[in-house]
Amino acid sequence: MVECDFKLQTPNYHPASKCKVEAISSEIGGDRVGIRLSPFSNYMEAGEPEPKALGLYMAEALNKYGILYCHMAKPRVYNYEETPEAHSLKPMRMALRGTFIVNGDYGRKDGNMRIMLIL
C-alpha cells in the first residue's frame, strides 16, 4: 500500500493523480504507466488557479516514477464564450525526462512548427 504525502507546494492541488501514479507504478512498474494531464483546461469552470505551476510540478514529480509517457492536452482549451489564452507546454516538456505527448487540433504544418519550437 502506498502512503501519499499531501504536503505539496502547489496550492489547491488535489494529490490523487500523483498518488495513483505512485501506487500503480509500484505494482506494475513505471515503464508500463502513462498519464494524461490537462493543467490549462477550464472546462465547466474547473480550472486550476496556477496551471503552469501545477503542470510543472506534475512533470517534475512524474520523473520519480519513470513513467512511460505523459500526455498533455494542448493549452488552447476554452469554453464557448471565452477566447483562448496562449500558454506554453515548454516548461513541462523540459522538466519531464520521459516521453511527452501533446494532443489536439494540430495540423501537419502547425504540428511540425510546434515540435521545432519545443511546444
C-alpha positions as CSV (number, residue, x, y, z in Angstrom):
1,M,0.0,0.0,0.0
2,V,1.3,3.5,-0.9
3,E,1.2,6.3,1.6
4,C,0.8,9.7,0.0
5,D,2.4,12.9,1.2
6,F,-0.2,15.6,0.8
7,K,2.1,18.5,1.8
8,L,2.6,19.9,-1.7
9,Q,4.0,23.2,-2.8
10,T,1.2,24.0,-5.3
11,P,-1.9,25.4,-3.6
12,N,-5.3,23.8,-4.4
13,Y,-3.6,20.8,-5.9
14,H,-5.5,17.6,-5.5
15,P,-3.0,14.9,-4.9
16,A,-5.0,12.0,-6.3
17,S,-3.2,11.9,-9.7
18,K,0.3,11.7,-8.2
19,C,-0.8,9.2,-5.6
20,K,-2.4,6.9,-8.2
21,V,0.7,7.0,-10.4
22,E,2.8,6.1,-7.4
23,A,0.5,3.2,-6.4
24,I,0.2,1.8,-10.0
25,S,4.0,2.2,-10.7
26,S,4.9,0.3,-7.5
27,E,2.6,-2.6,-8.6
28,I,3.4,-2.9,-12.3
29,G,6.4,-0.7,-12.9
30,G,6.5,2.9,-14.1
31,D,7.6,1.7,-17.6
32,R,4.0,0.5,-18.1
33,V,2.3,3.6,-16.8
34,G,1.1,6.7,-18.7
35,I,-0.9,9.7,-17.6
36,R,-2.9,12.4,-19.3
37,L,-3.0,15.8,-17.8
38,S,-4.8,19.0,-18.8
39,P,-3.5,21.7,-16.5
40,F,-4.7,24.6,-18.6
41,S,-8.2,23.3,-19.1
42,N,-11.0,25.4,-17.7
43,Y,-13.9,23.3,-18.9
44,M,-17.1,23.9,-16.8
45,E,-15.2,26.3,-14.6
46,A,-13.0,23.5,-13.2
47,G,-9.8,25.4,-13.9
48,E,-6.6,25.5,-11.8
49,P,-5.7,29.0,-10.5
50,E,-2.0,28.3,-11.2
51,P,-1.9,25.9,-14.2
52,K,1.7,26.5,-15.1
53,A,2.8,25.7,-11.6
54,L,0.6,22.6,-11.4
55,G,1.8,21.3,-14.8
56,L,5.5,21.9,-14.0
57,Y,5.1,20.3,-10.5
58,M,3.5,17.2,-12.0
59,A,6.1,16.9,-14.8
60,E,8.9,17.0,-12.2
61,A,7.1,14.7,-9.8
62,L,6.5,12.1,-12.5
63,N,10.2,11.7,-13.1
64,K,10.5,9.9,-9.8
65,Y,8.4,7.0,-11.1
66,G,10.0,6.6,-14.6
67,I,6.6,6.5,-16.3
68,L,6.3,5.5,-19.9
69,Y,4.7,8.8,-21.0
70,C,2.9,12.0,-20.0
71,H,0.1,13.0,-22.4
72,M,-0.8,16.7,-22.0
73,A,-3.7,18.4,-23.5
74,K,-2.7,21.4,-25.6
75,P,-3.3,24.7,-23.7
76,R,-5.9,26.1,-26.1
77,V,-8.9,24.6,-24.5
78,Y,-11.7,27.1,-23.6
79,N,-15.4,27.4,-23.1
80,Y,-17.5,28.6,-25.9
81,E,-17.9,32.2,-24.6
82,E,-14.2,32.6,-23.8
83,T,-11.2,33.4,-26.0
84,P,-8.3,31.1,-25.7
85,E,-5.3,32.3,-23.8
86,A,-1.9,31.3,-25.2
87,H,0.1,29.1,-22.9
88,S,3.2,27.0,-23.4
89,L,3.9,23.4,-22.5
90,K,7.6,24.0,-23.0
91,P,8.5,24.2,-19.2
92,M,6.7,20.9,-18.7
93,R,8.4,19.3,-21.7
94,M,11.8,20.4,-20.5
95,A,11.1,19.1,-16.9
96,L,9.9,15.6,-17.9
97,R,12.6,13.2,-18.7
98,G,10.3,10.7,-20.4
99,T,8.1,10.7,-23.5
100,F,5.9,13.7,-23.8
101,I,2.8,13.6,-26.0
102,V,0.6,16.5,-26.9
103,N,-2.9,16.1,-28.3
104,G,-5.3,18.3,-30.1
105,D,-6.1,20.2,-33.2
106,Y,-2.7,20.4,-34.7
107,G,-2.5,20.0,-38.5
108,R,0.7,18.9,-40.2
109,K,2.2,22.3,-40.7
110,D,1.4,23.8,-37.2
111,G,2.2,20.5,-35.5
112,N,5.7,20.4,-37.1
113,M,6.2,24.0,-36.3
114,R,5.3,23.4,-32.6
115,I,7.7,20.5,-32.4
116,M,10.5,22.6,-33.8
117,L,9.8,25.3,-31.2
118,I,9.6,22.5,-28.5
119,L,5.9,23.3,-27.8
